[in-house]
Amino acid sequence: MFETLQSAPADKILALMALYREDPRQDKVDLGVGIYKDADGNTPVLRAIRKAEERLFGSQTTKAYVGLQGDKEFCAAMGEIVIADAVPASRMRVCQAPGGSGALSILAMMINRARPGANVWISDPSWPNHIPLLSGAGLTTQSYPYYDAETGQIRFEAMIEALEEAETGDVLLLHGCCHNPTGADLTLEQWQAVANLCNDKGLLPFVDFAYLGFGDGLQQDAAGLRLLAAQVSEMIIAASCSKNFGVYRERVGAAMLIGANSDEADIAFGQLLSVTRSVYSMPPDHGAAIVRIVLCDPELRADWQLELEEMRQRMEKLRQDFADALRRASNSSRYDFIASQKGMFSRLGLTTQQIETLRENHGIYIVGDSRINIAGLPQGRLDELARAIVATSE
């Protein structure tokens, strides 16, 4: 059987990681891998997470399955920090999932049960796993304009114009705060326009949300999603804890759905749990348990929010300082948009050849679409980095 298989396409980000590891230069810079890094270039275990993990090891008495839904207290806590009271609890259901990608997968499969082959509208650009994941679930995909690489702004009028072609029953995949790989977010006014569009056209909003707390703060970052949730009859959300809790390898996520009423929410949730049973049966416990301990303990939660705020402020300062360095190097406002964007990512608008030149000549590693990880910027070398980028792009 295996002789019929062909080699899978190489993952470009994993290939870039391998090139970086093999590069002997001491001054190399990794701006490609999308994980948070501190000032020393490490991805730390957050203080509250370490304390929660120690508590879990001391208190856990069994390794029995946690059930199809997963850790129910974790699910309730995730619903509270993401959706809060935007919709009545009777209409909301939450299921633990193995990471944000796991949540995306099971929600996509549930959609395909409800509407086989449904059309999902995806932003251009989006994350490279979105189309394979949705197609693998049996859904079809179509893109809508989102980002203008020349200005660093959202092409919102073009986005809405394209979505006017959507049909009743189509799914609209949206990015929560800081989630789009460009770093450009919808404003609250734009979220309202999207809510109006979904109601007018009969679209199902599907929000991918992995960077809560990385933009302006926990409450501010959830505001657009909550506005949308409060105004539509149905909605689904894939939430990840990898970034804001720093539990990447633990694969902690939540699949959330909002139904038009309690009965419809129950039916949809039953189908969602049926999907999980057919795919991985029971979710892993460890990561969700430590996140639950943090969210349910006032002292640990306060410490987590404090460290998350420190991370957010560090990235905000790096954005401003890097934009300033690029302005000095280019003697122009070309890169000023970086300071106004949010979260871990921005796109520099470089060509493939320029990206390769930066890697070969300067040891600066950037993924092929010119997306950079703001948290990976070396604070003490921003002017050096800016000069290399400007010289290469001229």
KEKE-3310 file (N, C-alpha, C; in steps of 0.2 Angstrom, whole numbers, plus 5000, padded with zeros to 4 digits):
npx = (5004:5009:5018:5011:5010:5015:5028:5025:5022:5036:5036:5036:5039:5045:5056:5063:5066:5074:5085:5089:5093:5105:5113:5129:5132:5134:5127:5115:5097:5081:5066:5055:5048:5033:5031:5030:5044:5055:5066:5078:5077:5071:5057:5047:5041:5026:5024:5013:5008:5018:5017:5003:5005:5013:5005:4995:5002:5003:4991:4983:4974:4971:4972:4961:4950:4944:4932:4920:4918:4928:4938:4926:4926:4937:4931:4920:4927:4935:4924:4920:4931:4932:4919:4911:4897:4891:4882:4867:4870:4863:4863:4876:4889:4903:4918:4932:4947:4961:4972:4971:4971:4965:4952:4948:4947:4937:4926:4925:4922:4910:4902:4902:4894:4882:4879:4884:4899:4899:4902:4916:4922:4938:4950:4962:4978:4978:4981:4992:4987:4973:4966:4969:4965:4951:4947:4950:4940:4930:4924:4921:4931:4934:4941:4942:4947:4958:4970:4981:4996:5004:5000:4999:4987:4969:4959:4945:4933:4934:4934:4921:4913:4917:4911:4898:4894:4893:4883:4867:4869:4883:4899:4909:4925:4934:4946:4951:4956:4973:4976:4976:4989:4995:4995:4986:4970:4952:4942:4931:4920:4920:4919:4905:4900:4902:4895:4882:4882:4883:4870:4862:4865:4864:4875:4886:4896:4913:4925:4943:4953:4967:4976:4972:4973:4985:4985:4977:4973:4965:4950:4948:4953:4944:4932:4927:4924:4914:4905:4900:4895:4885:4875:4872:4863:4868:4885:4902:4917:4935:4946:4962:4975:4988:4997:4994:4994:5006:5007:5011:5016:5008:4995:4982:4965:4949:4933:4920:4902:4888:4871:4855:4845:4842:4839:4843:4857:4860:4858:4867:4879:4879:4882:4894:4902:4900:4908:4921:4922:4923:4935:4947:4942:4944:4949:4966:4972:4981:4986:4975:4970:4980:4978:4965:4966:4974:4965:4954:4959:4960:4972:4982:4977:4977:4991:4995:4988:4995:5008:5005:5001:5014:5021:5013:5015:5029:5030:5023:5031:5042:5037:5035:5048:5055:5049:5053:5067:5067:5062:5072:5082:5077:5074:5060:5042:5038:5038:5030:5018:5020:5020:5007:5000:4995:4999:5009:5013:5019:5019:5032:5032:5042:5050:5052:5065:5072:5070:5077:5090:5092:5093:5104:5115:5114:5110:5097:5081:5066:5050:5042:5032:5035:5032:5035:5040:5036:5040:5052:5061:5077:5081:5092:5098:5091:5093:5103:5097:5087:5094:5099:5088:5082:5093:5093:5080:5080)
npy = (4994:5007:5010:5017:5030:5047:5059:5070:5087:5098:5106:5123:5132:5123:5119:5131:5133:5122:5126:5137:5132:5125:5135:5142:5155:5167:5178:5177:5179:5174:5177:5170:5159:5156:5159:5165:5175:5179:5193:5187:5178:5166:5154:5156:5147:5152:5160:5158:5146:5137:5136:5131:5119:5112:5111:5103:5091:5087:5085:5077:5062:5052:5044:5043:5044:5060:5062:5066:5079:5085:5094:5101:5112:5119:5122:5130:5141:5145:5149:5160:5169:5172:5174:5179:5188:5190:5183:5173:5161:5149:5147:5144:5133:5124:5114:5105:5105:5098:5109:5124:5121:5109:5112:5120:5109:5100:5108:5111:5099:5096:5107:5102:5091:5097:5105:5098:5100:5114:5131:5140:5156:5163:5174:5184:5188:5172:5159:5146:5133:5133:5132:5118:5111:5114:5109:5096:5092:5091:5103:5117:5131:5149:5164:5180:5198:5205:5212:5226:5226:5237:5248:5243:5242:5237:5230:5235:5239:5232:5220:5218:5221:5209:5199:5202:5193:5181:5167:5163:5152:5150:5150:5161:5164:5172:5182:5184:5196:5201:5190:5188:5185:5196:5206:5216:5222:5221:5235:5241:5246:5241:5227:5228:5231:5219:5210:5215:5212:5197:5195:5200:5192:5179:5172:5161:5165:5161:5161:5162:5162:5166:5174:5181:5195:5199:5211:5224:5221:5210:5212:5222:5215:5205:5212:5214:5202:5198:5208:5204:5191:5194:5198:5190:5175:5162:5155:5150:5147:5145:5143:5146:5141:5141:5153:5164:5158:5152:5138:5129:5116:5108:5108:5114:5119:5126:5122:5132:5135:5144:5144:5146:5145:5136:5122:5120:5123:5112:5101:5104:5103:5090:5084:5089:5083:5070:5070:5072:5060:5051:5055:5058:5053:5055:5070:5076:5078:5085:5099:5107:5106:5113:5125:5128:5128:5139:5149:5148:5151:5164:5171:5165:5168:5182:5184:5178:5186:5198:5194:5191:5204:5211:5204:5208:5222:5223:5218:5228:5239:5235:5235:5249:5254:5247:5251:5265:5263:5258:5269:5278:5272:5271:5284:5287:5285:5273:5261:5264:5258:5247:5250:5254:5242:5226:5214:5198:5198:5205:5210:5213:5216:5211:5204:5187:5185:5195:5191:5179:5185:5192:5182:5174:5184:5191:5183:5184:5177:5175:5171:5165:5174:5186:5188:5193:5189:5198:5197:5191:5200:5207:5217:5226:5227:5233:5244:5239:5228:5235:5243:5233:5227:5238:5241:5229:5229:5240)
npz = (5000:5004:4994:4985:4989:4988:4992:5005:5004:5009:5025:5026:5037:5046:5039:5038:5052:5054:5046:5053:5065:5060:5056:5059:5064:5076:5078:5072:5069:5074:5067:5063:5069:5076:5091:5108:5114:5127:5133:5133:5123:5126:5128:5140:5155:5162:5178:5186:5179:5182:5196:5197:5190:5199:5210:5204:5202:5216:5220:5212:5209:5201:5184:5176:5162:5157:5151:5137:5135:5142:5154:5164:5172:5167:5154:5158:5163:5152:5144:5151:5151:5137:5131:5141:5148:5136:5129:5134:5146:5143:5130:5126:5123:5128:5124:5128:5119:5109:5109:5099:5085:5086:5090:5080:5070:5075:5075:5062:5056:5063:5057:5044:5046:5048:5037:5023:5014:5015:5011:5016:5020:5019:5025:5016:5019:5027:5040:5036:5039:5038:5026:5022:5033:5034:5022:5023:5032:5023:5019:5008:5001:5000:4996:5004:5002:5013:5018:5015:5008:5005:5012:5025:5030:5034:5021:5021:5015:5003:5008:5013:5001:4994:5002:5000:4990:4996:5001:5009:5023:5021:5029:5038:5041:5054:5061:5078:5090:5087:5079:5065:5053:5049:5059:5058:5064:5065:5069:5082:5076:5063:5067:5070:5058:5052:5060:5056:5042:5043:5049:5039:5028:5032:5037:5045:5058:5062:5073:5075:5088:5097:5104:5115:5125:5121:5114:5118:5130:5141:5142:5132:5121:5119:5115:5102:5097:5107:5104:5092:5095:5103:5094:5084:5079:5079:5082:5081:5089:5090:5102:5109:5121:5120:5118:5126:5139:5138:5135:5125:5121:5128:5122:5123:5121:5116:5110:5105:5105:5100:5101:5093:5102:5118:5116:5102:5104:5112:5104:5094:5101:5106:5093:5091:5102:5098:5086:5092:5099:5088:5083:5092:5104:5119:5127:5131:5148:5156:5152:5151:5164:5172:5167:5171:5185:5186:5182:5190:5203:5213:5216:5208:5196:5196:5196:5184:5175:5177:5173:5159:5155:5156:5146:5135:5135:5133:5120:5114:5116:5109:5096:5094:5095:5085:5074:5075:5073:5060:5053:5055:5048:5035:5033:5031:5031:5029:5036:5047:5050:5058:5071:5075:5074:5081:5094:5090:5077:5061:5044:5033:5020:5010:4996:4990:4986:4993:5006:5006:5004:5016:5025:5020:5019:5031:5042:5046:5049:5042:5038:5022:5018:5022:5035:5052:5069:5081:5095:5094:5091:5094:5107:5109:5097:5087:5078:5070:5064:5057:5048:5040:5034:5027:5018:5011:5005:4996)
capx = (5000:5013:5021:5006:5010:5020:5031:5022:5026:5039:5033:5041:5042:5049:5062:5066:5068:5080:5091:5091:5097:5111:5117:5134:5133:5132:5123:5109:5091:5075:5060:5050:5044:5027:5030:5032:5050:5057:5071:5084:5076:5068:5049:5047:5035:5024:5025:5006:5007:5022:5014:4998:5007:5016:4999:4991:5005:5002:4984:4980:4973:4969:4973:4955:4947:4940:4925:4920:4918:4934:4937:4921:4928:4941:4927:4917:4932:4936:4919:4920:4936:4931:4913:4908:4890:4889:4876:4865:4873:4859:4864:4883:4892:4911:4921:4939:4950:4968:4974:4967:4970:4960:4946:4946:4946:4931:4921:4924:4918:4903:4899:4900:4888:4876:4879:4889:4902:4898:4907:4919:4926:4944:4954:4968:4980:4976:4986:4992:4983:4966:4963:4970:4961:4944:4946:4950:4934:4924:4921:4924:4934:4934:4944:4940:4952:4959:4976:4985:5003:5007:4999:4999:4980:4964:4955:4939:4928:4935:4932:4913:4911:4918:4907:4891:4893:4892:4876:4864:4872:4890:4903:4913:4930:4936:4952:4950:4962:4980:4976:4978:4996:4998:4995:4981:4964:4946:4940:4924:4915:4921:4915:4898:4898:4903:4889:4876:4882:4881:4863:4858:4866:4863:4881:4888:4903:4918:4931:4949:4955:4972:4980:4968:4978:4992:4983:4976:4971:4960:4943:4948:4954:4938:4927:4924:4921:4908:4900:4897:4892:4878:4871:4870:4859:4873:4892:4907:4924:4940:4951:4969:4978:4995:5000:4993:4996:5012:5007:5012:5017:5002:4990:4976:4961:4942:4928:4914:4897:4882:4865:4849:4841:4845:4838:4847:4863:4861:4859:4874:4884:4879:4885:4902:4905:4900:4914:4927:4922:4925:4942:4952:4938:4944:4954:4971:4969:4986:4987:4968:4970:4984:4975:4959:4969:4975:4959:4949:4962:4961:4979:4986:4974:4980:4998:4995:4986:5001:5014:5003:5002:5021:5022:5010:5019:5035:5029:5021:5037:5047:5034:5037:5056:5057:5046:5057:5073:5066:5061:5079:5086:5075:5072:5054:5037:5036:5036:5027:5012:5021:5019:5000:4997:4995:5001:5015:5015:5018:5022:5037:5031:5048:5050:5055:5072:5075:5070:5083:5096:5093:5095:5111:5120:5114:5108:5090:5077:5060:5046:5042:5027:5038:5029:5040:5038:5039:5043:5059:5066:5082:5080:5098:5100:5085:5095:5107:5092:5083:5098:5100:5081:5081:5098:5091:5074:5080)
capy = (5000:5013:5012:5022:5037:5052:5062:5076:5094:5100:5112:5128:5135:5118:5119:5137:5131:5118:5130:5142:5128:5123:5141:5143:5162:5168:5184:5175:5181:5171:5181:5166:5154:5160:5158:5171:5174:5184:5197:5182:5173:5160:5154:5154:5144:5157:5159:5155:5140:5133:5135:5127:5112:5109:5110:5097:5085:5086:5084:5072:5055:5047:5046:5040:5048:5066:5062:5068:5087:5087:5097:5105:5118:5123:5124:5136:5146:5148:5153:5166:5174:5173:5177:5182:5188:5193:5179:5170:5154:5144:5147:5143:5127:5123:5108:5105:5102:5097:5115:5128:5118:5103:5115:5121:5103:5097:5112:5111:5093:5097:5111:5097:5087:5101:5107:5095:5104:5121:5136:5144:5162:5164:5180:5184:5181:5168:5155:5140:5127:5134:5128:5111:5109:5114:5105:5089:5091:5091:5109:5121:5137:5154:5169:5187:5202:5208:5216:5229:5226:5243:5253:5240:5243:5232:5232:5233:5240:5227:5214:5218:5220:5202:5195:5202:5188:5175:5165:5160:5146:5150:5151:5167:5163:5178:5182:5188:5201:5199:5183:5188:5185:5203:5211:5221:5220:5225:5240:5239:5248:5236:5221:5229:5230:5212:5207:5217:5208:5190:5194:5201:5187:5173:5169:5158:5167:5156:5165:5159:5166:5162:5179:5185:5198:5202:5217:5230:5219:5204:5214:5225:5211:5201:5216:5213:5195:5198:5212:5199:5185:5197:5201:5184:5169:5156:5157:5146:5150:5140:5147:5142:5144:5141:5159:5168:5154:5149:5130:5127:5109:5105:5107:5116:5123:5125:5123:5135:5136:5148:5142:5151:5144:5131:5116:5119:5122:5105:5096:5105:5101:5083:5082:5091:5078:5064:5071:5071:5053:5048:5057:5056:5050:5059:5075:5076:5082:5089:5106:5110:5106:5118:5132:5128:5129:5146:5153:5147:5153:5172:5173:5163:5172:5189:5184:5176:5192:5203:5192:5192:5211:5212:5202:5213:5229:5222:5218:5235:5243:5232:5237:5256:5255:5244:5256:5270:5261:5258:5276:5281:5268:5272:5291:5287:5283:5266:5255:5266:5254:5242:5253:5254:5235:5223:5206:5196:5198:5210:5209:5219:5218:5210:5199:5181:5186:5199:5187:5175:5189:5193:5175:5172:5189:5194:5178:5186:5172:5177:5166:5167:5179:5192:5189:5193:5188:5204:5195:5188:5205:5208:5224:5229:5227:5235:5248:5235:5225:5239:5244:5227:5226:5243:5240:5224:5231:5246)
capz = (5000:5005:4988:4981:4992:4986:4997:5007:5003:5015:5029:5025:5043:5049:5035:5041:5059:5053:5043:5058:5070:5057:5055:5065:5065:5083:5078:5069:5072:5072:5067:5060:5073:5080:5098:5112:5117:5132:5131:5132:5117:5128:5129:5148:5159:5166:5185:5188:5176:5186:5202:5196:5189:5205:5214:5201:5204:5223:5222:5207:5212:5196:5177:5172:5157:5159:5148:5130:5135:5145:5161:5164:5175:5162:5149:5160:5164:5146:5141:5155:5148:5130:5129:5147:5148:5129:5127:5140:5147:5141:5122:5125:5125:5127:5124:5128:5113:5109:5105:5094:5079:5087:5091:5073:5066:5077:5073:5055:5055:5065:5051:5038:5047:5048:5030:5020:5009:5016:5009:5021:5017:5023:5024:5012:5020:5033:5042:5031:5041:5038:5020:5022:5039:5032:5016:5026:5035:5018:5017:5002:5004:4996:5000:5004:5003:5020:5020:5009:5010:5003:5017:5031:5033:5032:5015:5024:5010:4998:5011:5013:4995:4992:5006:4998:4986:5000:5001:5015:5025:5021:5035:5038:5046:5056:5066:5084:5091:5086:5077:5058:5053:5047:5064:5057:5067:5064:5074:5084:5071:5058:5069:5070:5051:5050:5063:5052:5036:5045:5050:5033:5023:5035:5038:5052:5060:5064:5075:5077:5093:5100:5106:5120:5130:5118:5110:5122:5137:5141:5141:5126:5115:5117:5114:5095:5097:5111:5101:5087:5098:5106:5089:5079:5082:5080:5081:5084:5091:5092:5106:5111:5127:5119:5118:5132:5145:5136:5136:5118:5120:5131:5117:5126:5117:5118:5105:5108:5100:5102:5097:5093:5109:5122:5113:5097:5107:5115:5098:5090:5106:5105:5087:5092:5106:5093:5082:5096:5100:5082:5081:5097:5109:5125:5127:5136:5154:5160:5151:5153:5172:5175:5165:5175:5191:5186:5181:5196:5209:5212:5217:5202:5190:5196:5194:5176:5171:5178:5168:5153:5154:5155:5139:5130:5135:5130:5113:5112:5116:5103:5090:5093:5095:5079:5069:5075:5070:5053:5051:5055:5043:5029:5032:5028:5036:5026:5041:5053:5052:5063:5078:5076:5074:5088:5094:5089:5070:5056:5038:5031:5013:5007:4991:4992:4985:4998:5012:5006:5005:5023:5028:5018:5021:5038:5047:5048:5047:5041:5034:5015:5016:5026:5042:5057:5076:5085:5101:5093:5089:5099:5109:5108:5090:5082:5072:5065:5060:5053:5042:5035:5031:5023:5013:5006:5001:4992)
cpx = (5004:5017:5017:5007:5016:5023:5027:5026:5029:5036:5038:5044:5046:5056:5066:5069:5075:5086:5094:5096:5104:5116:5122:5135:5130:5127:5116:5102:5085:5069:5054:5046:5039:5026:5033:5039:5051:5063:5078:5083:5073:5060:5048:5040:5033:5024:5019:5006:5012:5019:5008:5000:5010:5010:4995:4995:5004:4995:4980:4980:4972:4971:4967:4953:4943:4933:4925:4921:4925:4933:4932:4922:4932:4936:4923:4921:4934:4930:4918:4925:4935:4925:4909:4901:4887:4882:4873:4868:4869:4860:4871:4885:4899:4913:4928:4942:4958:4971:4969:4965:4965:4953:4943:4943:4939:4925:4919:4920:4911:4899:4897:4895:4881:4874:4885:4892:4901:4904:4910:4923:4931:4947:4960:4973:4977:4982:4986:4989:4976:4963:4963:4965:4953:4942:4946:4944:4928:4921:4925:4927:4934:4937:4941:4946:4952:4964:4979:4992:5007:5006:4999:4992:4975:4960:4948:4933:4928:4932:4924:4910:4911:4913:4900:4889:4892:4884:4874:4867:4880:4893:4908:4919:4934:4942:4950:4956:4968:4981:4978:4985:4999:4998:4990:4974:4958:4945:4933:4919:4915:4918:4908:4896:4898:4896:4882:4876:4880:4873:4859:4859:4865:4869:4883:4895:4907:4924:4937:4952:4961:4977:4977:4973:4984:4991:4983:4974:4966:4953:4943:4948:4948:4932:4923:4921:4914:4903:4896:4893:4885:4873:4869:4867:4864:4880:4896:4914:4929:4945:4957:4971:4986:4999:5000:4994:5003:5013:5007:5011:5011:4996:4983:4971:4954:4938:4922:4908:4891:4876:4859:4845:4845:4845:4842:4855:4865:4862:4865:4880:4885:4883:4893:4905:4905:4906:4920:4928:4925:4932:4947:4949:4938:4950:4960:4969:4974:4986:4980:4968:4974:4981:4969:4961:4970:4969:4954:4952:4963:4968:4983:4983:4977:4987:4999:4993:4992:5006:5011:5003:5009:5023:5019:5013:5025:5035:5027:5027:5042:5044:5036:5044:5058:5055:5051:5064:5073:5065:5068:5083:5084:5073:5065:5049:5035:5034:5033:5021:5013:5019:5012:4997:4998:4997:5008:5018:5014:5021:5026:5036:5037:5046:5053:5063:5076:5075:5076:5090:5097:5095:5102:5116:5120:5112:5101:5085:5070:5056:5044:5037:5029:5035:5035:5036:5041:5042:5050:5064:5071:5083:5086:5101:5095:5088:5099:5102:5088:5087:5099:5093:5081:5086:5096:5085:5074:5082)
cpy = (5006:5015:5016:5029:5041:5056:5069:5082:5096:5106:5117:5131:5130:5118:5125:5136:5127:5122:5135:5138:5126:5129:5142:5150:5163:5174:5183:5178:5177:5175:5177:5162:5158:5159:5164:5169:5180:5188:5192:5177:5166:5160:5152:5150:5150:5155:5155:5148:5135:5131:5130:5120:5109:5107:5103:5091:5083:5083:5078:5065:5050:5049:5043:5046:5054:5066:5066:5076:5089:5090:5102:5112:5122:5126:5130:5142:5149:5152:5160:5171:5176:5177:5181:5182:5191:5189:5175:5163:5148:5142:5145:5136:5127:5116:5109:5102:5102:5103:5119:5125:5112:5106:5117:5115:5100:5101:5112:5104:5093:5101:5106:5092:5091:5103:5104:5099:5111:5125:5140:5150:5163:5170:5179:5190:5178:5164:5149:5134:5127:5130:5121:5108:5109:5110:5098:5087:5090:5097:5112:5128:5142:5160:5176:5192:5205:5213:5219:5230:5232:5248:5250:5241:5237:5235:5231:5234:5234:5220:5213:5217:5213:5198:5196:5197:5181:5174:5163:5153:5145:5152:5157:5166:5170:5177:5186:5192:5198:5193:5183:5188:5191:5207:5216:5219:5224:5230:5238:5241:5243:5229:5222:5228:5223:5208:5209:5212:5200:5190:5195:5195:5180:5169:5166:5161:5162:5160:5161:5164:5163:5167:5184:5188:5201:5209:5223:5228:5214:5207:5217:5221:5207:5205:5215:5207:5195:5202:5207:5194:5188:5198:5195:5179:5163:5159:5151:5149:5144:5144:5142:5145:5144:5147:5163:5165:5151:5141:5127:5119:5105:5104:5108:5121:5122:5127:5126:5136:5140:5146:5147:5151:5138:5124:5115:5119:5115:5100:5097:5102:5094:5080:5084:5085:5071:5064:5069:5063:5049:5049:5055:5054:5055:5064:5074:5080:5087:5097:5110:5111:5111:5125:5133:5130:5137:5151:5153:5149:5160:5174:5171:5167:5179:5189:5182:5183:5198:5201:5193:5200:5213:5210:5206:5219:5228:5222:5225:5240:5241:5235:5245:5257:5252:5249:5262:5269:5261:5265:5279:5278:5270:5280:5292:5285:5276:5261:5258:5262:5249:5244:5253:5247:5232:5216:5205:5196:5204:5208:5215:5220:5216:5204:5193:5182:5190:5196:5182:5179:5190:5187:5174:5177:5191:5189:5180:5181:5174:5172:5169:5173:5186:5193:5188:5192:5194:5202:5192:5194:5206:5216:5228:5230:5229:5240:5244:5231:5229:5241:5239:5226:5232:5243:5235:5225:5236:5244)
cpz = (5000:4998:4983:4983:4989:4992:4999:5006:5010:5018:5029:5032:5047:5046:5037:5047:5058:5050:5048:5063:5067:5056:5061:5067:5072:5083:5074:5073:5069:5073:5064:5064:5077:5087:5102:5114:5122:5129:5130:5126:5119:5128:5136:5150:5163:5174:5188:5185:5180:5193:5202:5194:5195:5210:5211:5203:5211:5224:5217:5210:5207:5189:5173:5167:5160:5156:5141:5130:5138:5152:5161:5167:5171:5157:5152:5161:5157:5143:5145:5152:5141:5129:5135:5147:5141:5127:5133:5140:5144:5133:5121:5127:5124:5128:5124:5122:5113:5105:5101:5088:5080:5087:5084:5069:5068:5075:5066:5053:5057:5060:5046:5039:5046:5040:5026:5014:5009:5014:5015:5018:5022:5020:5020:5014:5026:5035:5037:5033:5040:5032:5020:5028:5037:5026:5018:5029:5030:5016:5011:5005:4998:5000:4999:5005:5010:5021:5014:5012:5009:5009:5024:5034:5030:5026:5016:5019:5005:5001:5011:5006:4992:4995:5004:4993:4990:5000:5008:5017:5025:5028:5034:5043:5047:5061:5072:5085:5090:5082:5069:5058:5051:5053:5064:5060:5065:5070:5076:5079:5065:5060:5069:5063:5049:5053:5058:5045:5038:5046:5043:5028:5026:5035:5045:5053:5064:5066:5077:5082:5098:5104:5111:5125:5127:5114:5115:5129:5136:5139:5134:5120:5114:5115:5107:5095:5101:5108:5096:5090:5101:5101:5084:5083:5083:5078:5084:5084:5093:5096:5108:5117:5126:5120:5124:5139:5144:5137:5129:5117:5123:5127:5121:5122:5119:5112:5108:5103:5104:5098:5098:5100:5112:5119:5107:5099:5109:5109:5095:5095:5106:5099:5088:5096:5102:5089:5086:5097:5094:5080:5086:5104:5115:5125:5132:5142:5156:5159:5153:5161:5175:5173:5169:5182:5192:5186:5187:5203:5209:5212:5211:5196:5190:5194:5186:5173:5171:5173:5161:5150:5153:5148:5134:5130:5132:5122:5110:5111:5110:5097:5088:5092:5088:5073:5069:5072:5062:5050:5050:5049:5036:5027:5029:5033:5033:5030:5047:5055:5057:5070:5080:5076:5081:5088:5092:5082:5066:5050:5035:5024:5008:5002:4994:4991:4991:5005:5012:5006:5012:5027:5026:5020:5028:5043:5050:5045:5047:5036:5027:5013:5020:5033:5047:5064:5080:5092:5100:5091:5095:5101:5107:5101:5084:5076:5067:5061:5055:5047:5037:5031:5025:5017:5008:5002:4996:4985)
residu = (MET:PHE:GLU:THR:LEU:GLN:SER:ALA:PRO:ALA:ASP:LYS:ILE:LEU:ALA:LEU:MET:ALA:LEU:TYR:ARG:GLU:ASP:PRO:ARG:GLN:ASP:LYS:VAL:ASP:LEU:GLY:VAL:GLY:ILE:TYR:LYS:ASP:ALA:ASP:GLY:ASN:THR:PRO:VAL:LEU:ARG:ALA:ILE:ARG:LYS:ALA:GLU:GLU:ARG:LEU:PHE:GLY:SER:GLN:THR:THR:LYS:ALA:TYR:VAL:GLY:LEU:GLN:GLY:ASP:LYS:GLU:PHE:CYS:ALA:ALA:MET:GLY:GLU:ILE:VAL:ILE:ALA:ASP:ALA:VAL:PRO:ALA:SER:ARG:MET:ARG:VAL:CYS:GLN:ALA:PRO:GLY:GLY:SER:GLY:ALA:LEU:SER:ILE:LEU:ALA:MET:MET:ILE:ASN:ARG:ALA:ARG:PRO:GLY:ALA:ASN:VAL:TRP:ILE:SER:ASP:PRO:SER:TRP:PRO:ASN:HIS:ILE:PRO:LEU:LEU:SER:GLY:ALA:GLY:LEU:THR:THR:GLN:SER:TYR:PRO:TYR:TYR:ASP:ALA:GLU:THR:GLY:GLN:ILE:ARG:PHE:GLU:ALA:MET:ILE:GLU:ALA:LEU:GLU:GLU:ALA:GLU:THR:GLY:ASP:VAL:LEU:LEU:LEU:HIS:GLY:CYS:CYS:HIS:ASN:PRO:THR:GLY:ALA:ASP:LEU:THR:LEU:GLU:GLN:TRP:GLN:ALA:VAL:ALA:ASN:LEU:CYS:ASN:ASP:LYS:GLY:LEU:LEU:PRO:PHE:VAL:ASP:PHE:ALA:TYR:LEU:GLY:PHE:GLY:ASP:GLY:LEU:GLN:GLN:ASP:ALA:ALA:GLY:LEU:ARG:LEU:LEU:ALA:ALA:GLN:VAL:SER:GLU:MET:ILE:ILE:ALA:ALA:SER:CYS:SER:LYS:ASN:PHE:GLY:VAL:TYR:ARG:GLU:ARG:VAL:GLY:ALA:ALA:MET:LEU:ILE:GLY:ALA:ASN:SER:ASP:GLU:ALA:ASP:ILE:ALA:PHE:GLY:GLN:LEU:LEU:SER:VAL:THR:ARG:SER:VAL:TYR:SER:MET:PRO:PRO:ASP:HIS:GLY:ALA:ALA:ILE:VAL:ARG:ILE:VAL:LEU:CYS:ASP:PRO:GLU:LEU:ARG:ALA:ASP:TRP:GLN:LEU:GLU:LEU:GLU:GLU:MET:ARG:GLN:ARG:MET:GLU:LYS:LEU:ARG:GLN:ASP:PHE:ALA:ASP:ALA:LEU:ARG:ARG:ALA:SER:ASN:SER:SER:ARG:TYR:ASP:PHE:ILE:ALA:SER:GLN:LYS:GLY:MET:PHE:SER:ARG:LEU:GLY:LEU:THR:THR:GLN:GLN:ILE:GLU:THR:LEU:ARG:GLU:ASN:HIS:GLY:ILE:TYR:ILE:VAL:GLY:ASP:SER:ARG:ILE:ASN:ILE:ALA:GLY:LEU:PRO:GLN:GLY:ARG:LEU:ASP:GLU:LEU:ALA:ARG:ALA:ILE:VAL:ALA:THR:SER:GLU)
# end
